């Protein structure tokens, strides 16, 4: 019986993700033969991707020494070290979100109050949310603002970011705050998630005792600091990479 076809990686590991036999007993035999040959050939780590339609194969893999690594919507990923000191990276450990300091031509700030909140009283915050897979921060924050408020915006700069431990499912969270300019002015809030949405004069928001210290600080940073601009790096794929950096003075760039 032939071994499983596998893709090698640069770390001395291999991945098998398809061409699995339907019957678990055949999978069991073929996996044993494959693991033996891979071990003899110096393979360090074996990654196994099993779809939810092939759940009957999971107990077999566990019985042969595989451990759970992570789970996606339709795929369970298992891993086995064939060499004791082989390095197995952890799965993604952070959520990525972005919020926007959005201003209009009247120097008003766009704020929202979420429908599902911890307090009965409306607490106004910046619109924003989770960045989706394969989505840029700049486009993701504009999408979130449009979905929540109906306001179209243009991205200007990165203001700051916050790193929080023990977030959802006990994972960490990185939340980027961006500065944007409103292109439209008429609010059309997302009823499923947003309770209230308003334009508030900037000074009124900053002076309000109900504004959190964090929101006050980041709005002030957006208003009074220049922020980090989106920067193109030579040889970087703009579709894959997104870089923000302070503006370099003309004197320093010479």
Secondary structure by P-SEA (a helix, b strand, c coil): ccccbbbbccccbbbbcccccccaaaaaaaaaaaaaaaaaacccbbbbbbccccccaaaaaaaaccccccccccbbbbbbbccccbbbbbcccbbbbbbbbccccccbbbbbbbcccccccbbbbbbcccccccccaaaaaaaaaaaaccbbbbbccccbbbbbccccccbbbbbbbbbbbbcccccccccccccccccccaaaaaacccccaaaaaaaaaaacccccccccccccccccbbbbbccccccccc
